[in-house]
Amino acid sequence: MSPIIDDLRKKDDEINAEIDKAERDPDKILILLGKRYKNYKEAIRSTSEPILKLTISSMQGDVINQMALFQMRKDYDEQIASIITRLDDLESKIQNQGQKPKE
């Protein structure tokens, strides 16, 4: 393999280990994915070999897809949490109406 690819894999492994540690912190995970993207972007700039540029670009595309999917999942989680909160509020209001003191 190319030294550039080997370096990218090493950096990816380090960042992926950080992502695993971040577990439930979506903002930190997106920042780390952004670092991965920048690493690929820098690697593309650092070589003049067309085949290597194409290979790295393809790998960078995978990172972009991963970022997009993660962002979409984060957005869905936020929307679901909002819906659950609204349903809980509605349920609470319904229960309170049923418990009004009789006059």
JOSUL-V469534 format. One line per field, one symbol per residue. ss: DSSP state (H for helix, E for strand, L for the rest). phi: phi as a letter, one per 40 degrees, with the letter a starting at -180 (. if undefined). psi: psi as a letter, one per 20 degrees, with the letter a starting at -180 (. if undefined). A space follows every 10 residues. Layout:
ss = ???
phi = ???
psi = ???
This chain:
ss = LLHHHHHHHH HHHHHHHHHH HHLLLHHHHH HHHHHHHHHH HHHHHLLLLH HHHHHHHHHH HHHHHHHHHH HHHHHHHHHH HHHHHHHHHH HHHHHHHHLL LLL
phi = .ccccdcccc cccccccccc ccfbbdcccc cccccddcdc ccccccbbcd cccccccccc cccccccccc cccccccccc cccccccccc ccccccccbc ccb
psi = rqhggggggg ggggghhhgh hieknhghgh ghhhggghgg ghhghiqiog ggggghgghh hhgggggggg gggggggggg hgggghhggg gggghhhijp qq.
